[in-house]
Amino acid sequence: MKRIRGIGAIAFAGIAILTLGGCQQGSATKDSNDGEGGAITLQFQSLSDQPDAQAAVKAIVDEWNAENSDVQVEIVQAGWDGTFDKLVTQFTGGTAPDIIHYEASSIASFAADGYLADLTDYIDSDLKSDISDGIWDSVTQDGEIIAYPSTLQSYMVFANADLLETAGVEIPTGETMTWKQLQEMAAATTTGETYGLGWGLASPTATIMSLALGFDGGFFSGDGTDASIEVGEAELAVPELIHEMTYTDKSVDPTSLTQSGSDVLASFYGGKAAMTVQGSFQATNIANDAPEGLNWVALPPLEGSEGAIQAANPQTYSVNIDSEHVKESAEFLNFFMSGDNLAQIAYADALIPSSDSARAEVEKLAADNPAWTQVLKSGEGLVGPPFLKVEKYTEWKDTVATPAFQQYLADQITADQLAEQLTDGWSSIAG
């Protein structure tokens, strides 16, 4: 049974319902060339933006289509930018595709508004057991599994090994690396025109809230519209460490805090930053784009007071509840999420696959790549964060948390003022 649809996502985006007429690209339809008894076509809106990942997705879809003449899948290529607002428009206008690629933290409001199908009874049993309960929990709302969790990213430290060696810094080789180690390494490698660390935090919320879990900083408790916020010592640990390294140690390039992660890579390539914190997916970009001769390494996962824990916020594949072919869409996703297929996508994107079998396959594909050893190791500490259960998290993140963190990292407000803005901002949104 469908839920009664609310207006949470619609009110946030501030978008009126649009009548799209002949441009409708929503629920699956029968192939007009085959008549009433012909194949059905499922529209699959994919956000994969790396060329290798797009090629991997296409290869999987082509294999499915070759083996399933009665159920054909059509890729609708889209981009990550503006996806939330676009989905609001599609859902309210009745034009959403059958299969929707997105991420766990952003689909909660669509699930709450009744736009996503409950997939619990459609998921292949072997696939279900191949993915940990903690990751399934990240895509479960009110007891319903509303997406297949696919790939995940962690935040990792990449280093110029030559600059570390010149500074007399020994490269960590343990299972994890403490924040104190990072701070000391950044200070030791800050010389002349070179900063120890470049960190692209133009959009800081996801990074800070993920790494905060290493200090037991959960920010939220409860779920849905009943969630409450607490910003205490644990939640402030990561921003305070970054602030201290920037303004006390002066080992973090302050300009980098206003840039994207990709922008900071230029400084890393040019030797202006000895280290950089990036999403794990950047391992592929560094391998492809770094200048010849750059001796770079991926360092062990960062460990806070509670361990090397980060947020599991997987990319997801959901099914439009209004699709005429929910069952067929789920059958395709069971195929799409097989270990071999998911491994190909994860390897192309330098992301961590959600299933054990896919991770084992990636280990084979990346056997000669030391950076991948650290990427996969960082995936061992991924857990479902509290914010995935918070219905208005995306609104709070975009309108409250991001500008507040930006002000603090720019040294415009104090830590106490940051906590106050985060708390009061949530109260105003939650009502």
Secondary structure as GFF3:
##gff-version 3
##sequence-region A 1 431
A	DSSP	alpha_helix	8	13	.	.	.	ID=ss1
A	DSSP	three_ten_helix	21	23	.	.	.	ID=ss2
A	DSSP	beta_strand	29	30	.	.	.	ID=ss3
A	DSSP	beta_strand	40	46	.	.	.	ID=ss4
A	DSSP	alpha_helix	51	67	.	.	.	ID=ss5
A	DSSP	beta_strand	71	77	.	.	.	ID=ss6
A	DSSP	alpha_helix	83	93	.	.	.	ID=ss7
A	DSSP	beta_strand	99	103	.	.	.	ID=ss8
A	DSSP	alpha_helix	104	112	.	.	.	ID=ss9
A	DSSP	alpha_helix	125	130	.	.	.	ID=ss10
A	DSSP	alpha_helix	133	137	.	.	.	ID=ss11
A	DSSP	beta_strand	140	141	.	.	.	ID=ss12
A	DSSP	beta_strand	144	145	.	.	.	ID=ss13
A	DSSP	beta_strand	148	149	.	.	.	ID=ss14
A	DSSP	beta_strand	151	152	.	.	.	ID=ss15
A	DSSP	beta_strand	155	160	.	.	.	ID=ss16
A	DSSP	alpha_helix	161	166	.	.	.	ID=ss17
A	DSSP	beta_strand	177	178	.	.	.	ID=ss18
A	DSSP	alpha_helix	179	188	.	.	.	ID=ss19
A	DSSP	beta_strand	195	199	.	.	.	ID=ss20
A	DSSP	alpha_helix	205	212	.	.	.	ID=ss21
A	DSSP	three_ten_helix	213	215	.	.	.	ID=ss22
A	DSSP	beta_strand	220	221	.	.	.	ID=ss23
A	DSSP	beta_strand	228	229	.	.	.	ID=ss24
A	DSSP	alpha_helix	233	247	.	.	.	ID=ss25
A	DSSP	three_ten_helix	254	258	.	.	.	ID=ss26
A	DSSP	alpha_helix	261	269	.	.	.	ID=ss27
A	DSSP	beta_strand	273	279	.	.	.	ID=ss28
A	DSSP	alpha_helix	282	289	.	.	.	ID=ss29
A	DSSP	beta_strand	296	298	.	.	.	ID=ss30
A	DSSP	beta_strand	302	303	.	.	.	ID=ss31
A	DSSP	beta_strand	310	311	.	.	.	ID=ss32
A	DSSP	beta_strand	315	319	.	.	.	ID=ss33
A	DSSP	alpha_helix	326	336	.	.	.	ID=ss34
A	DSSP	alpha_helix	339	349	.	.	.	ID=ss35
A	DSSP	beta_strand	352	353	.	.	.	ID=ss36
A	DSSP	alpha_helix	356	365	.	.	.	ID=ss37
A	DSSP	alpha_helix	370	378	.	.	.	ID=ss38
A	DSSP	three_ten_helix	379	381	.	.	.	ID=ss39
A	DSSP	beta_strand	382	383	.	.	.	ID=ss40
A	DSSP	three_ten_helix	386	389	.	.	.	ID=ss41
A	DSSP	alpha_helix	393	396	.	.	.	ID=ss42
A	DSSP	pi_helix	397	401	.	.	.	ID=ss43
A	DSSP	alpha_helix	402	409	.	.	.	ID=ss44
A	DSSP	alpha_helix	415	430	.	.	.	ID=ss45
###
